[in-house]
C-alpha cells in the first residue's frame, strides 16, 4: 500500500505520519511538502520525516500524474493554515486551499487513487448561535481560510464514486504538542503564556465558543478515514471530527490551564471587538461512524503535554506571539529574507525530489 501525505512537514503532519506508520507498518509512506516550516522543529528527538519512505519537497500546486502513480490513498493536509495568513495572502489562500485541492483530487481520481482524505475545518460554521452545529447545519464561513475550505468541499465532493472514496474531515481547532509546534492556536497560546510568564492574556472578551481536538486524535481520525469503506458513510462523507465534551468558551480554556498550572494569572480584554468566530459543534455522526477512533486525549492531558514539551525546550519567551512559533511570522521572515515570493513560492527554485 502507498499513502501520500501532503503538508506532512507542518504542525499536524508528524502525528499523522507516526499514526500511519504504526497502523500500516509495511506501507510506503510518501510525504509532500514545500518546506516553509521545515526549520520550525520543537523538541524533536529526530527528524519526523525519517518515518516516511520518500519525502517530496515541492509545491502542492505543481503535483501532476507522475507523482500519483501507484498511490492508494492521499491524506491532504497542505494548506494556508490559519486566518492571519489568510488575511495577508487572501488570493493565494484560495489558490492553494481551494483550486490546488480540487486539482489534486481530480488528478488523484484519474490516477486510480482509491481514498482521498481532505482536512477541512469546523470554522466553516463561522458564527453560530444556539444549538450545536451538525453536518446539515447552514455554513457561515467568515474568513478566507474558512471560505476556501467550503469551496474545496463543494467541488471535491461530486468527484466521489465507487472507486474514489472521499472523506472531508471537518476538524475542531487543533491543539497539543508536536515536533513542529504552533502557538497561534488558542489552547497552545494559553499554555505558552502560562509557562513563559505565568500569565494568560485573552485578546477577545473570552465568550466565543470553540471545539478543540488534540493532534494525536486528529491522526486517529485520519487513520479511520483512509479505509472506512463506502458502506460507512457513503462515497462522499463530510463529518465533524471531535467530541461534544470539548466544546469550550475561550475563557473556560484559560481557566482550566490556570488550574493545571497553578499561580497563572488570567486577563481578559473586556473592551475587545466581538469575535464573530463562535460556534459549538455536534459530533454525533463521527461517534456513530467511527466508534473505535474517538478522541482519547483529555483537555488536562493535552495541557500537561504542552507544559512538559515547552519546559523540555527551556521555553521562556514572553514575546512568543512575535516568534517563529507563529506561522505567519515564520513565513514573513522567509519573505523578508528574499527567499519566498508574494505567491508563496521559493525564489528561483525548481521542484526537488529526495528520498529519505
Secondary structure, DSSP 8 states (H G I E B T S, - for coil): -EEEEETTTSTTHHHHHHHHHHH-TTSEEEEEE--TTTT---S-SS-GGGGSSEEEES-GGG--GGGGTT--EEEE--S--SHHHHHHTHHHHIIIIIIIHHHHHHHHHHHT--EEEEEEEGGGG-B--SS-B-TTS-----SHHHHHHHHHHHHHHTT-BTTBEEEEEEE-EEES--TT---SSHHHHHHHHHHHHSEEEESS-S--EEEEEEHHHHHHHHHHHHT--TTTT-SEEEEEES-GGGEEEHHHHHHHHHHHSTT-EEEE-TTS-----B--B--HHHHHH-GGG-----HHHHHHHHHHHHHHTT---TTGGGSTTSHHHHHHHHHHTT-B-TTS-BTT---EEE--
